[in-house]
């Protein structure tokens, strides 16, 4: 497939940006832009840190997940382990660190399977999704704020959980859908 047109005529022009609110987790800015239609205005942009999530699968096609409550949306649901990429940290290291902190399991191998922006029209929050395999139990979770119920969830049950709205977060959804899309009769075969 040919790459789509990236001409300057289709690009939004950016004239500057000013911060309205800033803290270590969230920065709200107003960006002075002019879309291709020529109408210039300020557009709100929320800038967040890079998020790294890890979908850990075992030899029985089960996924390591957390059942937890999210107060911002007032929902209970399943998520894969993940967190913020620390300054100077390699994303693969973050992937392993977050799994250990949140679940007490350590994947032996991790591989990046996806990178995306969940809401690029208004939110800048790079997401990196890793696949973890060959996990071993190394202790109890150390990040008790994150850990709700920790369980190995059969991959076969994921489509039903998605249909019920019980998978929380776009990163969890992308990672789980990747596993389902790359499944073969002999299990998951990541590309």
C-alpha positions in Angstrom: 0.0 0.0 0.0 1.3 3.4 -0.9 1.9 5.9 1.9 -0.8 8.6 2.0 -0.1 12.2 1.1 1.8 14.2 3.7 1.9 17.5 1.8 2.1 20.8 3.7 -1.3 21.7 2.3 -2.8 19.1 4.6 -0.7 19.9 7.7 -2.0 22.1 10.5 0.3 25.0 11.1 1.5 25.6 14.7 2.4 29.1 15.7 3.2 28.6 19.4 2.1 27.0 22.6 1.5 28.3 26.1 1.1 26.3 29.3 -2.2 26.8 31.3 -1.5 24.2 34.0 1.5 22.0 34.8 2.4 19.4 37.3 4.5 16.1 37.2 1.6 14.2 35.7 -0.5 16.6 33.6 0.3 19.6 31.5 -2.6 21.5 29.8 -1.6 23.8 27.0 -3.2 26.1 24.5 -1.7 25.7 21.0 -2.0 28.5 18.5 -3.0 26.6 15.2 -4.3 27.1 11.7 -5.8 24.0 10.2 -5.8 23.5 6.4 -9.1 25.5 6.2 -7.3 28.7 7.2 -9.2 29.4 10.4 -6.7 30.2 13.1 -7.5 29.6 16.8 -6.1 28.2 20.1 -6.7 24.5 20.7 -6.5 22.8 24.1 -3.9 20.0 24.3 -3.4 17.7 27.4 0.2 16.5 27.5 0.8 13.4 29.6 3.9 11.2 30.1 4.7 8.1 28.2 2.8 5.0 29.4 4.3 1.5 29.1 1.9 -1.5 29.5 2.7 -5.2 29.4 0.5 -8.0 28.3 1.9 -11.1 30.0 0.8 -14.5 28.7 1.6 -17.9 30.0 1.9 -21.3 28.4 -1.8 -22.0 29.0 -3.0 -18.9 27.0 -3.8 -17.0 30.1 -3.2 -13.3 30.5 -1.9 -11.7 33.8 -4.4 -9.0 34.7 -5.5 -6.7 37.5 -9.2 -6.3 38.6 -9.5 -2.8 40.0 -11.6 0.2 40.5 -11.0 3.5 38.6 -12.5 6.4 40.4 -12.2 8.9 37.5 -14.7 6.9 35.5 -16.4 5.1 38.4 -15.7 1.7 36.9 -14.5 -1.7 37.9 -12.6 -3.7 35.3 -9.6 -5.7 34.1 -6.3 -4.1 33.1 -2.9 -5.3 32.2 0.0 -4.0 34.3 1.6 -0.7 33.3 2.7 2.7 34.3 4.8 5.8 33.5 8.1 5.6 31.8 10.6 7.1 34.2 13.1 9.7 32.8 16.1 8.0 31.3 14.6 4.5 31.7 14.5 2.1 28.8 10.8 1.2 28.0 11.5 -2.5 28.2 12.8 -2.0 31.7 9.7 -0.1 32.6 7.6 -3.0 31.2 9.2 -5.5 33.5 9.4 -3.2 36.5 5.7 -2.3 36.4 4.6 -6.0 36.1 6.8 -6.9 39.2 5.6 -3.9 41.2 1.9 -4.4 40.4 1.6 -8.2 40.4 4.7 -9.9 42.0 5.4 -11.7 38.7 8.5 -11.1 36.5 8.4 -11.8 32.8 11.6 -13.3 31.6 11.3 -11.8 28.1 9.5 -8.7 26.8 9.0 -7.5 23.3 7.3 -4.3 22.1 4.3 -5.1 20.0 2.6 -1.7 19.6 3.0 2.0 20.0 0.1 4.5 19.7 -1.5 7.7 20.8 -5.0 6.9 22.2 -6.5 10.4 21.6 -4.2 12.4 19.2 -6.8 15.1 18.5 -6.5 16.6 22.1 -4.2 14.4 24.2 -0.5 13.7 23.7 0.3 10.5 25.7 2.5 8.0 23.9 1.7 4.4 24.8 4.1 1.5 24.3 2.7 -2.0 24.6 4.9 -4.9 25.4 4.3 -8.7 25.3 5.8 -10.5 28.3 6.4 -14.3 28.4 7.9 -16.9 30.7 6.9 -15.1 33.9 7.9 -16.3 37.3 6.5 -15.4 40.7 9.1 -13.3 42.6 7.1 -12.1 45.5 4.1 -10.0 46.5 3.2 -6.8 44.7 4.9 -3.7 46.1 2.6 -1.1 44.6 -0.5 -1.8 46.6 -2.2 1.3 45.2 -2.3 -0.4 41.8 -3.0 -4.0 42.9 -6.6 -5.0 43.3 -7.2 -8.6 42.4 -4.4 -10.2 40.5 -5.4 -13.2 38.3 -4.4 -15.2 35.2 -7.4 -14.6 32.9 -8.0 -17.1 30.0 -7.5 -15.4 26.7 -10.6 -17.1 25.5 -12.7 -15.0 27.9 -11.3 -11.7 26.6 -13.9 -11.1 23.8 -16.7 -11.5 26.3 -15.0 -9.2 28.8 -14.6 -6.6 26.0 -18.3 -7.0 25.1 -19.3 -6.4 28.7 -17.1 -3.3 29.0 -14.9 -5.0 31.6 -11.6 -4.2 29.9 -10.4 -0.8 31.1 -8.1 1.5 29.2 -7.1 1.6 25.6 -3.6 0.2 26.3 -5.1 -3.0 27.8 -7.5 -3.2 24.9 -4.8 -2.8 22.2 -2.5 -5.4 23.8 -5.3 -7.9 24.3 -6.6 -7.4 20.7 -3.1 -7.9 19.4 -2.9 -11.3 21.2 -6.3 -12.3 19.8 -5.4 -11.2 16.3 -2.1 -13.2 16.4 -3.5 -16.4 17.8 -3.0 -19.7 16.1 -4.2 -23.2 16.8 -1.0 -23.7 18.9 -1.3 -20.5 20.9 -0.2 -16.9 20.5 2.6 -16.3 18.0 3.7 -12.7 18.2 5.2 -11.2 15.1 
